[in-house]
């Protein structure tokens, strides 16, 4: 049975950087590819970036077996530590990883978390 978790991360990305690249990097880290039918087998997830100048805060909601929580968190951080991603269009997005750690599920995210757990 899956449980819902939140992982928060902070990166620096130039204002013209593609925020979608951060979610794509997380997807690659968790799924190995973005070319698979949803949901991600290890951890269905959703990444929400919020930009404040060049600083981007990410909230990653994911659902996985409690025994896999540490593996998922490690893969998320490893993906973001890479600092770049070449997208399907050939464009390279770059960022600097500042840090990450566990977060708390906000009550407003509860329904989304339930959908991830049920997927």
PETASUL-V352837 format. One record per backbone hydrogen bond with DSSP energy under -0.5 kcal/mol. CO is the residue of the C=O (numbers start at 1). NH is the residue of the N-H. E is the energy in kcal/mol with one decimal. If there is no record, write none. Layout:
BEGIN
CO,NH,E  CO,NH,E
END
This chain:
BEGIN
1,66,-0.6  3,64,-2.1  5,62,-2.4  6,103,-2.5  7,60,-3.1  8,101,-2.4  9,58,-3.2  10,98,-2.9  10,99,-1.3  11,13,-0.5  11,56,-3.2  12,96,-2.5  14,17,-2.7  17,19,-0.8  18,21,-1.7  19,22,-1.1  19,23,-0.9  20,24,-2.3  21,25,-2.4  22,26,-2.0  23,27,-2.5  24,28,-2.6  25,29,-2.4  26,30,-2.3  27,31,-3.1  27,32,-0.5  28,32,-2.0  34,36,-0.6  44,63,-2.1  46,61,-2.5  47,49,-0.5  48,59,-1.9  50,57,-2.8  52,55,-1.7  54,13,-3.2  55,52,-3.1  56,11,-2.4  57,50,-2.3  58,9,-1.9  58,60,-0.5  59,48,-2.7  59,61,-0.6  60,7,-2.4  61,46,-2.3  62,5,-2.9  63,44,-0.5  64,3,-2.9  65,68,-2.4  66,69,-1.1  68,72,-2.5  69,73,-2.6  70,74,-2.4  71,75,-2.3  72,76,-2.4  73,77,-2.3  74,78,-2.6  75,79,-2.4  76,80,-2.1  77,81,-2.4  78,82,-0.9  79,82,-0.6  80,83,-1.0  83,95,-2.6  85,87,-0.7  85,93,-2.7  87,90,-2.3  91,87,-2.8  91,93,-0.5  93,85,-2.0  96,12,-2.4  99,10,-2.6  101,8,-3.2  103,6,-0.6  106,109,-2.5  107,110,-1.3  109,113,-2.7  110,114,-2.3  111,115,-2.1  112,116,-2.2  113,117,-2.4  114,118,-1.9  115,119,-0.8  116,119,-0.7
END
